[in-house]
Amino acid sequence: MSRVRVLIRPKAGILDPQGQTVERALPALGFEGVTNVHVGRLVELDVEDPSQLPAMCEKLLANPLIEDYEIQS
């Protein structure tokens, strides 16, 4: 078994309302100088065959039309 992480983010150019909300909220909390905020998600998996991960991402874990994913072992 291998522990693998899949980082899923909105593709460049895709509207990211969560990222925009965080970007607007940070200055209100006193954190200045933050731009280009994107909110994604991290999925951790224990897998026997890591070669199946791209298919898992394409079919279930990510929406390939609007999200990019990065597999980290």
Secondary structure, DSSP 8 states (H G I E B T S, - for coil): -EEEEEEEEE-TTS--HHHHHHHHHHHHTT--S--S----EEEEEEES-GGGHHHHIIIIIS-TTTEEEEEE-
